[in-house]
Amino acid sequence: QVQLVESGGSLVQPGGSLRLSCIASGFLFSNYAINWFRQPQGKGREWAATSSSVDDTTAYADSVKGRFTISRDNSKNTVYPQMNSLRPEDTSVYSCSARINRLDFWGQGTQVTVSS
């Protein structure tokens, strides 16, 4: 079955960096885009970035552009968002997702807290 497992979330100081991971299984990873979303406590889910399966292209929300970089390693079925210059407003649960055959699959999320 399709599984997505995020890891790497933690407490980090403002201005710091963090690298998350999303490990996928149960589908042909290299054929699918992986999306990252985030959801601050008490607020709605926000799209943050996408790693496309085509030509390694990426896309970013304006709120993270220039600070976040997403990469993928198809040999490890893993996507890595690298988050730099973190701000308190980046505090959220970060989740990865994949749309396969018109169904959206989600991981359980990993908490990132940016605070001094």
Contacts in CASP RR format, 6 or more apart in sequence:
PFRMAT RR
TARGET T0000
AUTHOR 0000-0000-0000
METHOD contacts of the structure
MODEL  1
QVQLVESGGSLVQPGGSLRLSCIASGFLFSNYAINWFRQPQGKGREWAAT
SSSVDDTTAYADSVKGRFTISRDNSKNTVYPQMNSLRPEDTSVYSCSARI
NRLDFWGQGTQVTVSS
1 26 0 8 1.000
2 24 0 8 1.000
2 25 0 8 1.000
2 26 0 8 1.000
2 27 0 8 1.000
2 98 0 8 1.000
2 100 0 8 1.000
2 105 0 8 1.000
3 24 0 8 1.000
3 25 0 8 1.000
3 26 0 8 1.000
3 105 0 8 1.000
3 107 0 8 1.000
4 22 0 8 1.000
4 23 0 8 1.000
4 24 0 8 1.000
4 34 0 8 1.000
4 96 0 8 1.000
4 97 0 8 1.000
4 98 0 8 1.000
4 105 0 8 1.000
4 106 0 8 1.000
4 107 0 8 1.000
5 22 0 8 1.000
5 23 0 8 1.000
5 24 0 8 1.000
5 107 0 8 1.000
5 108 0 8 1.000
6 20 0 8 1.000
6 21 0 8 1.000
6 22 0 8 1.000
6 94 0 8 1.000
6 95 0 8 1.000
6 96 0 8 1.000
6 107 0 8 1.000
6 108 0 8 1.000
6 109 0 8 1.000
6 110 0 8 1.000
7 20 0 8 1.000
7 21 0 8 1.000
7 23 0 8 1.000
7 110 0 8 1.000
8 18 0 8 1.000
8 19 0 8 1.000
8 20 0 8 1.000
8 21 0 8 1.000
8 110 0 8 1.000
9 18 0 8 1.000
9 20 0 8 1.000
9 94 0 8 1.000
9 110 0 8 1.000
9 111 0 8 1.000
9 112 0 8 1.000
10 18 0 8 1.000
10 111 0 8 1.000
10 112 0 8 1.000
10 113 0 8 1.000
11 113 0 8 1.000
11 114 0 8 1.000
11 115 0 8 1.000
12 18 0 8 1.000
12 86 0 8 1.000
12 112 0 8 1.000
12 113 0 8 1.000
12 114 0 8 1.000
13 86 0 8 1.000
13 114 0 8 1.000
13 115 0 8 1.000
13 116 0 8 1.000
14 86 0 8 1.000
14 87 0 8 1.000
14 88 0 8 1.000
14 114 0 8 1.000
14 115 0 8 1.000
14 116 0 8 1.000
15 84 0 8 1.000
15 85 0 8 1.000
15 86 0 8 1.000
15 87 0 8 1.000
15 114 0 8 1.000
16 84 0 8 1.000
16 85 0 8 1.000
16 86 0 8 1.000
16 114 0 8 1.000
17 82 0 8 1.000
17 83 0 8 1.000
17 84 0 8 1.000
17 85 0 8 1.000
17 86 0 8 1.000
18 83 0 8 1.000
18 86 0 8 1.000
18 112 0 8 1.000
19 80 0 8 1.000
19 81 0 8 1.000
19 82 0 8 1.000
19 83 0 8 1.000
20 36 0 8 1.000
20 80 0 8 1.000
20 81 0 8 1.000
20 83 0 8 1.000
20 94 0 8 1.000
20 110 0 8 1.000
20 112 0 8 1.000
21 78 0 8 1.000
21 79 0 8 1.000
21 80 0 8 1.000
22 34 0 8 1.000
22 36 0 8 1.000
22 78 0 8 1.000
22 79 0 8 1.000
22 80 0 8 1.000
22 81 0 8 1.000
22 96 0 8 1.000
22 107 0 8 1.000
23 76 0 8 1.000
23 77 0 8 1.000
23 78 0 8 1.000
24 34 0 8 1.000
24 77 0 8 1.000
24 78 0 8 1.000
24 79 0 8 1.000
24 96 0 8 1.000
24 98 0 8 1.000
25 77 0 8 1.000
27 98 0 8 1.000
27 100 0 8 1.000
29 74 0 8 1.000
29 77 0 8 1.000
30 53 0 8 1.000
30 74 0 8 1.000
31 53 0 8 1.000
32 53 0 8 1.000
32 98 0 8 1.000
32 99 0 8 1.000
32 100 0 8 1.000
33 50 0 8 1.000
33 51 0 8 1.000
33 52 0 8 1.000
33 53 0 8 1.000
33 98 0 8 1.000
33 99 0 8 1.000
34 50 0 8 1.000
34 51 0 8 1.000
34 72 0 8 1.000
34 79 0 8 1.000
34 96 0 8 1.000
34 97 0 8 1.000
34 98 0 8 1.000
35 47 0 8 1.000
35 49 0 8 1.000
35 50 0 8 1.000
35 51 0 8 1.000
35 96 0 8 1.000
35 97 0 8 1.000
35 98 0 8 1.000
35 99 0 8 1.000
36 47 0 8 1.000
36 48 0 8 1.000
36 49 0 8 1.000
36 50 0 8 1.000
36 70 0 8 1.000
36 79 0 8 1.000
36 81 0 8 1.000
36 94 0 8 1.000
36 95 0 8 1.000
36 96 0 8 1.000
36 97 0 8 1.000
37 45 0 8 1.000
37 46 0 8 1.000
37 47 0 8 1.000
37 48 0 8 1.000
37 94 0 8 1.000
37 95 0 8 1.000
37 96 0 8 1.000
37 97 0 8 1.000
38 45 0 8 1.000
38 46 0 8 1.000
38 48 0 8 1.000
38 90 0 8 1.000
38 92 0 8 1.000
38 93 0 8 1.000
38 94 0 8 1.000
38 95 0 8 1.000
38 112 0 8 1.000
39 45 0 8 1.000
39 46 0 8 1.000
39 92 0 8 1.000
39 93 0 8 1.000
39 95 0 8 1.000
40 46 0 8 1.000
40 89 0 8 1.000
40 91 0 8 1.000
40 92 0 8 1.000
41 91 0 8 1.000
41 92 0 8 1.000
41 93 0 8 1.000
45 95 0 8 1.000
46 61 0 8 1.000
46 63 0 8 1.000
46 92 0 8 1.000
47 61 0 8 1.000
48 60 0 8 1.000
48 61 0 8 1.000
48 63 0 8 1.000
48 64 0 8 1.000
48 68 0 8 1.000
48 81 0 8 1.000
48 94 0 8 1.000
49 58 0 8 1.000
49 59 0 8 1.000
49 60 0 8 1.000
49 61 0 8 1.000
49 64 0 8 1.000
49 68 0 8 1.000
49 70 0 8 1.000
49 81 0 8 1.000
50 58 0 8 1.000
50 59 0 8 1.000
50 70 0 8 1.000
51 58 0 8 1.000
51 70 0 8 1.000
51 71 0 8 1.000
51 72 0 8 1.000
51 79 0 8 1.000
52 58 0 8 1.000
52 59 0 8 1.000
56 72 0 8 1.000
58 69 0 8 1.000
58 70 0 8 1.000
58 71 0 8 1.000
60 66 0 8 1.000
60 68 0 8 1.000
60 70 0 8 1.000
64 83 0 8 1.000
64 90 0 8 1.000
67 83 0 8 1.000
67 84 0 8 1.000
67 85 0 8 1.000
67 86 0 8 1.000
68 81 0 8 1.000
68 82 0 8 1.000
68 83 0 8 1.000
68 84 0 8 1.000
69 81 0 8 1.000
69 82 0 8 1.000
69 84 0 8 1.000
70 79 0 8 1.000
70 80 0 8 1.000
70 81 0 8 1.000
70 82 0 8 1.000
71 79 0 8 1.000
71 80 0 8 1.000
71 82 0 8 1.000
72 78 0 8 1.000
72 79 0 8 1.000
72 80 0 8 1.000
73 79 0 8 1.000
73 80 0 8 1.000
79 96 0 8 1.000
81 94 0 8 1.000
83 90 0 8 1.000
83 112 0 8 1.000
86 112 0 8 1.000
86 114 0 8 1.000
87 114 0 8 1.000
88 114 0 8 1.000
88 115 0 8 1.000
89 114 0 8 1.000
90 112 0 8 1.000
90 114 0 8 1.000
91 112 0 8 1.000
91 113 0 8 1.000
91 114 0 8 1.000
91 115 0 8 1.000
92 111 0 8 1.000
92 112 0 8 1.000
93 109 0 8 1.000
93 110 0 8 1.000
93 111 0 8 1.000
93 112 0 8 1.000
94 109 0 8 1.000
94 110 0 8 1.000
94 111 0 8 1.000
94 112 0 8 1.000
95 106 0 8 1.000
95 107 0 8 1.000
95 108 0 8 1.000
95 109 0 8 1.000
95 110 0 8 1.000
96 106 0 8 1.000
96 107 0 8 1.000
96 109 0 8 1.000
97 104 0 8 1.000
97 105 0 8 1.000
97 106 0 8 1.000
97 107 0 8 1.000
98 104 0 8 1.000
98 105 0 8 1.000
99 105 0 8 1.000
END
